Amino acid sequence: MAETEHELKFAETVSIGTELLLGQIVDSNAAELGALFAECGIGHRYRQTVGDSLPRMVDGLRLALSRSDIVITIGGLGPTADDLTRQAIAEALDDELILDDSVKKHLIDLLEKRRVPIVESQFRQAMRPSCSEIIPNPNGSAPGLIARKGGKIVVALPGPPNEFRPMIRGAVRDLLVEQGDGVIASHEFRIVGVSEASLDEQLADLMSAEDVTLAPYAKLGEIHLRATTRAADSNEAESKMQNVIQTIRSRMGNTVYSESGQTLAEAIVAQLRSLGQTLGVAESCTGGLLGGAITSVSGSSEVFAGGFLTYATEQKHLMMGVPHEILRSPDMGAVSEECALAMAEGVRSKLGVDWGVSITGVVGTEEYEENGVQKPNGLVFIGVAGPNGAKAHRNLFMGSRETVRGRATAQALILLRRHLLKIELD
Amino acid sequence: MAETEHELKFAETVSIGTELLLGQIVDSNAAELGALFAECGIGHRYRQTVGDSLPRMVDGLRLALSRSDIVITIGGLGPTADDLTRQAIAEALDDELILDDSVKKHLIDLLEKRRVPIVESQFRQAMRPSCSEIIPNPNGSAPGLIARKGGKIVVALPGPPNEFRPMIRGAVRDLLVEQGDGVIASHEFRIVGVSEASLDEQLADLMSAEDVTLAPYAKLGEIHLRATTRAADSNEAESKMQNVIQTIRSRMGNTVYSESGQTLAEAIVAQLRSLGQTLGVAESCTGGLLGGAITSVSGSSEVFAGGFLTYATEQKHLMMGVPHEILRSPDMGAVSEECALAMAEGVRSKLGVDWGVSITGVVGTEEYEENGVQKPNGLVFIGVAGPNGAKAHRNLFMGSRETVRGRATAQALILLRRHLLKIELD
């Protein structure tokens, strides 16, 4: 094996099926396979999707064979006339299809057991390129295939996830580990309170390094930053990663909320639990999304007492005791720092909890007016009241109703985390 | 235009991002785009996925331009160094990048409004190929692009779904309709209270017809059934659709809640508004998801007063007045018909609304016990109290914590709709 060490092999995925091109199904199989390549130390530079057309399938396979070592097809192995993957692989490899007697026997057994009448077309599924071997399919009739010719490997997998998944976790994984180069190690940081551009600047030297690749992925106020490296063995991988991980930790400091795949809500519930403290919410424009996010965490009942959806302005007075002087003043109103503060403090006292978080704002309309004052879409006040006092934070989010509501919910979690950790606030 | 009529054009999708190849995210954008091509009468034969590598992006684009009329890229438009789509398009089209002053100005306004420090790298997003025009992005900083050169069209769209989706529903759709062959007509029914198998039986004759295709799509207690036909002009399309639409209407009756793309929550808000009635909620295991769903509807403030998140058992007593005799009895408890009824009625009286809806149940644990009695995961009681009395409904949902919470929220909306329309209840 010595001569192949550190010779990185590349795989290419070819997803087959007109239903994928028509957008009738989402190709989650291809994503699972991509994660497997990464895990097994196989490079993955290209993915193709083609419809159920024999010439286009053959062209796609030939292109893939010209630039990749291992080609994996997904789909097109069924018994009907538009299932052409076996034939396309044989053509692309200049091979011929032969009938596999063991598969034919297995099909007959299966159909008899299911009491399905046996029609000749079923035996299409028993055909295979002569240079291939079979991957048994415990959950369906079409087996998978591994074909080897001219130093290239083509693997054919069925499309239904319950048939696809056992194969990629079994025979395909074994093959990839054998073909893979050493090990892949990766580590994910979850970061809040930093823009993508600013992260890029702070880590510019690391971003351009070749040894450990950094991939930031931004979503709703968070960045998930994945560091990945490839090495001969796990010791080498660890030593390559160690410096980068330490550097990111020291530069990003407490903007990192998790290195273990926790969600932000999970991190907050864990933090409250470790402090032995409890939480309640008061939501206006988000209408329950913050409570929904917190209670998505298993075990949140230990720290989350409940909350108030004070959607109508008068309910802010009736349910939370927000004074009419605040709600009716042109300088304040329902969408104001003062109202957010009164709501957050109201939760603390009404529910007897340690922390109260409130959200009130304008979502999805450019024409919001209260007490004679215009307020812009996306203006959201978030209040956090805790054992050491209360503070309200002004935000201006962009976008549609749903975007603003999602960002406001994310921001409320981010602010609560900063208060819990006593991180300096703007 | 006569000579191009009925000349089918082909589009190709190029999804860009190493995170797609590593399987960190599933490419649902590409599926949405595929459905749009089908709807607009544009052929779609190839889809490619490439990583954030400039030479491979350029190669992929050149291949696409050699075999397709319209090439649409998704992703790689952000501000960081690995966002290379703009540059790749310019190279593939032998064009150059120029700075778009209007985009630069928009970016500066945006960053100032958000109080984000302006760094030079942000202006990467203001560059565009000289042969392109801008698609404005109301939900983010990177605009989309439409480039035209040598009879080919290249469209660049951002990856985040909340930025991608408005563009494909707006400018991209307009472009595709203009480029598409003939017309595609489609009509969507949104249906509740029928299983997919039963729908399939009731509409079996229509499902196998060739002229108008029916595609059911099931999600969380609902079925979206789309009827689609392709025709030379809109008159022909209408006459093909008319019979099918009438037949589905008469067979499915009041299980159809919308034919105009409304969500179930939107249909309910519209119904309440037409009745001049108001609503409040009390949620335990869903922790705000029902309130979140209702307030996702623009204008819901006219009918939704607010609600209570009574997550902790004692809060059901303190906030809603559920008697201790119910909460502490082995025959009843917090997860019981009686508690759901008391919560729904509590909302009506506390908020002075016409309708109160409550949810209480066991989510995500197989070991829930109260007052010495074991209760299974997925046992959820939903209460609906209205002007003509109150009723609680027992449900047993299967699945993970998030699935059960999602199904419970959907079922509460379905039950409320049946009460509002006085549809006979089981």
Interface residues (C-beta under 8 A of the other chain):
Chain A: S15 L20 L21 L22 G23 Q24 I25 V26 D27 S28 A30 A31 E32 L33 G34 A35 L36 F37 A38 H44 R45 Y46 R47 Q48 T49 V50 G51 S53 R56 G60 S195 E196 A197 S198 D200 E201 A204 M207 S208 T213 A215 P216 Y217 A218 K219 R226 T228 V281 E283 C285 T286 G287 G288 L289 L290 G291 G292 I294 T295 S296 S298 S300 S301 F304 A305 G306 G307 F308 L309 T310 Y311 A312 Q315 M319 L351 G364 T365 L396 M398 G399 S400 R401 E402 T403 R405 G406
Chain B: S15 T18 E19 L20 L21 L22 G23 Q24 I25 V26 D27 S28 A30 A31 E32 L33 G34 A35 L36 F37 A38 H44 R45 Y46 R47 Q48 T49 V50 G51 S53 R56 G60 G78 P79 T80 A81 D82 L110 K113 R114 V116 P117 V119 S121 Q122 P138 N139 G140 P160 N162 P166 A215 V281 E283 C285 T286 G287 G288 L289 L290 G291 G292 I294 T295 S296 S298 S300 S301 F304 A305 G306 G307 F308 L309 T310 Y311 A312 Q315 M319 L351 G364 T365 R401 E402 R405
